[in-house]
Amino acid sequence: MKKKQLQEYKTKTKGEIEKEISDEKKKLAGLAVDLAMGKVKNIQEIRGTKKSIAQLLTILREQETTRKQ
C-alpha cells in the first residue's frame, strides 16, 4: 500500500476501514488456497497483503485512541 493510499484511509470512517480489512483478509485467504494448489506465481503478494492488513488495523486503532481522548 502506498503512502498516498494510507493518507486517504486516515480520513475514512471506521466502517469503511473495517470493510477494507475484511476484503484484504478474503484476498489473503484466497491467496493461501492458491499457494497450496501451486497457482501463486508471486509469493510477495501474500506478504504485501498481510502488510496492508496490519497498516489498516494500525490506522483503525489510532482512530479509536484519538476518539477516546
LINHU-V150455 format. One record per backbone hydrogen bond with DSSP energy under -0.5 kcal/mol. CO is the residue of the C=O (numbers start at 1). NH is the residue of the N-H. E is the energy in kcal/mol with one decimal. If there is no record, write none. Layout:
BEGIN
co = <CO/CO>
nh = <NH/NH>
e = <E/E>
END
This chain:
BEGIN
co = <2/3/4/5/6/7/8/9/13/14/15/16/17/18/19/20/21/22/23/24/25/26/27/28/29/30/31/32/33/34/34/34/35/41/42/43/43/44/45/46/47/48/49/50/51/52/53/54/55/56/57/58/59/60/61/62/63/64/65>
nh = <6/7/8/9/10/11/11/12/17/18/19/20/21/22/23/24/25/26/27/28/29/30/31/32/33/34/35/36/37/38/39/40/38/43/45/46/47/48/49/50/51/52/53/54/55/56/57/58/59/60/61/62/63/64/65/66/67/68/69>
e = <-2.1/-2.2/-1.7/-2.2/-1.5/-0.6/-1.0/-0.9/-2.0/-2.5/-2.1/-2.0/-2.4/-2.3/-2.3/-2.4/-2.4/-2.0/-2.2/-2.4/-2.2/-2.2/-2.3/-2.3/-2.0/-2.5/-2.5/-2.0/-1.8/-0.7/-2.9/-0.7/-0.7/-0.7/-1.3/-1.1/-1.1/-2.5/-2.0/-2.3/-2.2/-2.2/-2.1/-2.2/-2.4/-2.4/-2.5/-2.0/-2.2/-2.4/-2.3/-2.5/-2.2/-1.9/-2.2/-2.0/-1.7/-1.3/-0.9>
END
